Amino acid sequence: FPSHDNQVPIDHFGDGYIAMFVMAVIQAIAEEDDDKCLFLFEEPESFLHENHQEYFYKMVLCKLAERGHQVIYTTHSDRMVDIFNTEGLIRLEFDDKTEQTIKKYNNPVKHSLLEEIKDYNSFIKTIEPNLNRILFSKKVILVEGPNDLMVYKYLIKKRVRELIETRDDIEDKDRYADTYLSFKNIAIIPHHGKHTAYVIGRLCKHLKLDYFIIVTGK
């Protein structure tokens, strides 16, 4: 057996490593225990690399739920959710009018749309890996492809810059225009085709999101 003198204390590692180690211990306990448990996580993506976030979601959180444990967690990461699995989703949103956080979506009933596209959703997520960002947005603009995304982002930035030209309360106007979409929580997502746009549009409607679809015709 190795000497204790050669072992590195866990607190000498980074926060991400420690978080993964703790989660691995939790998973091991859950696998050995026949009793069903309640797991509560507050933003488990904290300190985790983006790729590790997706791994933790699929290999830990989903696995715990599949074994019959109840898993409740809060997250700001689009790697820790599945836009096509909304039965256990509660989406909270800050309301500008009331200045309060409100429950924007919570529907534990399986939606017919999700059943229709069960085999199709993996294809959509493969061609558009940023699809989960929709769940964290107030408004969604669906454009045809990546070139369209760049054009619309540029046009919106340019237009915002024009509108704030005379505003004295904004010092760095270029940076404000550049971050306008992020500040307003507006996502521009490529839909990669009319049929895919139809599916994603129906999904946005199901999630009670304001959305706009831009398609080009011949």
Secondary structure, DSSP 8 states (H G I E B T S, - for coil): ---GGG---GGGS-HHHHHHHHHHHHHHHHHH--S--EEEEE-TTTT--HHHHHHHIIIIIHHHHHTT-EEEEE---TTS--TT--TT-EEEEEETTTTEEEEEEE--S--HHHHHTTTTHHHHHHH-TTGGGGGG-SEEEEESSHHHHHHHHHHHHHHHHHHTTT-TT-S-HHHHHHTHHHHTTEEEEE--SHHHHHHHHHHHHHTT-EEEE-----
